[in-house]
Amino acid sequence: MSDAIRPQPGILDIALYEGGKSHVAGVANALKLSSNENPFGPSDRAKEAFQRTVHTLHRYPNTDHHNLRHAIAEVHRLDADRVICGCGSDEIITFLMQAYAGPGDEVVFTEHGFLMYRISALAVGATPVEVAERERTADVDAILAACSQRTKLVFIANPNNPTGTMIGAADVARLADGLPRQAILVLDGAYAEYVQGYDGGLGLIESRSNVVMTRTFSKIYGLGGLRIGWGYGPKPIIDVLNRIRGPFNLSTAQLEVAEAAVRDQDHVNRCRTENARWRAWLAEALAELGVPSDTSLANFVLARFADAAEAENCDAFLQTQGLIVRRVSGYKLPHCLRITVGDEASCRRVAHAIAQFKGLR
Ligand code: PMP
């Protein structure tokens, strides 16, 4: 290829995103606990909606996502005109980058923040700024100190992936209020539904003009395979994002399944309850085996081993037992394994295998 053909600056600095493994060579039916997926899958109502869409596949989808936006707004008591839907919350993150950051601008996130913040900042030529955490938890003072007149976007996942930790409402408000005037705070609520009584920071958005929230159907709604996310924020920001959103960014199946899913909050509540129960059980079982973790508020546990070698060996052993968990070396946590909270049988199986690895069973 001609060496005159070059990508935009920043693109070659992007390390390829490595998704959670889904199979192990030579092991049939391995149990995947590597991508924070809901072990119970989507609600029956969502599955039925998916079946129905087969009759309208020749039609283009609705371009303004009217029904889905209104369903989300009804369930969360929001203004439907300030809801935007995308192909996973990844796409909402991309829209924010495209609209608000470019060469010379800075995008701030935490040390163990979600990898897509860095990737999508580099993709638009912006400069990623990574801020140290305190005890694997976002440090508001450090984030504020890292902001400058070039900061355009600040990302906080609350709870965060892969640490599972979160910061409280007062800290989030302090962060929003302390940002430079030109910066937007993005509250990534991919795991918000797992936190009993948490609204993802909606109250803050109502009272500030510089806060946007992103949410997903990939986690508690059990729809990672379909790719649906949404965002909520001040009308002027959502209007800007809609200008760069392609008219058909979501298919009819995505729209109708998500609408049915959001209207079935009983399923969400059941999944939250089960997750909380087995997350606590798993964290305690691992702690008893000498593998501690921080208190996770999400649907995974970040298990800490003595060092990177022990984590790597445990990962390899688990694979021989047909269990796939996530190495988080890309997040600079090489001594940790992130384990999705599955159903009861999965949690018992992974705890048993780690006990065997430790020579305790
Ligand atoms: N934010 C966080 C913190 C995540 O962990 C993920 C998924 N791993 C996403 C956003 C993106 O989710 P999706 O694009 O599936 O909505």
Residues whose N, C-alpha, C, O or C-beta is under 5 A from the ligand:
A	BS01	PMP	C87 G88 S89 D90 F114 A157 N161 D188 A190 R215 T216 S218 I228 G229
